Amino acid sequence: MQKAIDVIEGNTRQIITRLHLLFSERGQQDDTEYIRTIRTVVEAATEYADSLGESADTTRRLGSALFTFSQQIWLERLLEARRQEGLSADEEQAAYYAYYYQYIYENDEYPR
């Protein structure tokens, strides 16, 4: 069923990209709102793959790939915006914001 997983992943990446563009066009948005929306999309994709009889390992890899993709495009936009504002966008900042995204994704709240 590799073709089905490829289609699900491709479609979901496109949805994530479109949502990312939509949220980016709005300017200032709440990170938890954006990340919660993305998590919902990723969960829906993995649940659908599971309903097709895909193995738990396959659905886990799908969820992980979609999470990584969503985090990467969010992080790239954020770091570019920081650079344009003359703020730090080095590896330390990138590592912190990667942690920040993952924390919100997993816990549905800002890190303390």
Protein Blocks (a to p, Z undefined) as FASTA:
>chain_A
ZZmmmmmmmmmmmmmmmmmmmmmmnopadfklmmmmmmmmmmmmmmmmmmnopafklmmm
mmmmmmmmmmmmmmmmmmmmmmmnopacbfklmmmmmmmmmmmmmnopacZZ
